[in-house]
């Protein structure tokens, strides 16, 4: 039992010391930041397009009416 616990402890220490996982976390954070920026940008773009179509619709309504 103690030997198995020691093996588990050793594997856990190796995982903590390794640095490969840090690269993965950094990539995930960069991708999350890009996704957030894209979402904000698309929301702003969608509002601008909506305003443009509203303006065009109002102009057409006033021209016909």
C-alpha positions as CSV (number, residue, x, y, z in Angstrom):
1,X,0.0,0.0,0.0
2,X,2.8,2.4,0.9
3,X,4.6,1.6,-2.3
4,X,1.5,2.3,-4.4
5,X,1.0,5.6,-2.6
6,X,4.7,6.5,-3.2
7,X,4.3,5.8,-6.9
8,X,1.2,7.9,-7.1
9,X,3.0,10.7,-5.2
10,X,6.0,10.5,-7.6
11,X,3.8,10.7,-10.7
12,X,1.9,13.6,-9.2
13,X,5.2,15.4,-8.6
14,X,6.4,14.8,-12.1
15,X,3.2,16.3,-13.5
16,X,3.6,19.4,-11.4
17,X,7.2,19.9,-12.4
18,X,6.7,19.3,-16.1
19,X,6.2,22.5,-18.2
20,X,4.5,21.1,-21.3
21,X,1.1,21.6,-19.7
22,X,1.8,25.3,-19.3
23,X,2.1,25.7,-23.0
24,X,-1.3,24.2,-23.5
25,X,-2.9,26.5,-21.0
26,X,-1.3,29.5,-22.7
27,X,-2.7,28.4,-26.0
28,X,-6.1,27.9,-24.5
29,X,-6.0,31.4,-23.0
30,X,-5.0,33.0,-26.3
31,X,-7.7,31.1,-28.2
32,X,-10.3,32.2,-25.5
33,X,-9.1,35.8,-25.8
34,X,-9.4,35.7,-29.6
35,X,-12.9,34.2,-29.4
36,X,-14.0,36.9,-27.0
37,X,-12.6,39.7,-29.2
38,X,-14.3,38.1,-32.2
39,X,-17.6,37.9,-30.4
40,X,-17.4,41.5,-29.3
41,X,-16.4,42.6,-32.8
42,X,-19.2,40.7,-34.4
43,X,-21.7,42.1,-32.0
44,X,-20.6,45.7,-32.9
45,X,-20.6,44.9,-36.6
46,X,-24.1,43.4,-36.4
47,X,-25.4,46.5,-34.7
48,X,-23.8,48.7,-37.4
49,X,-25.4,46.6,-40.1
50,X,-28.8,46.7,-38.4
51,X,-28.6,50.5,-38.1
52,X,-27.7,50.7,-41.8
53,X,-30.7,48.6,-42.9
54,X,-33.0,50.6,-40.6
55,X,-31.8,53.9,-42.2
56,X,-32.3,52.4,-45.6
57,X,-35.7,51.2,-44.7
58,X,-36.7,54.6,-43.3
59,X,-35.4,56.4,-46.4
60,X,-37.4,54.1,-48.7
61,X,-40.5,54.5,-46.6
62,X,-40.2,58.3,-46.7
63,X,-39.5,58.3,-50.5
64,X,-42.5,56.1,-51.3
65,X,-44.9,57.6,-48.8
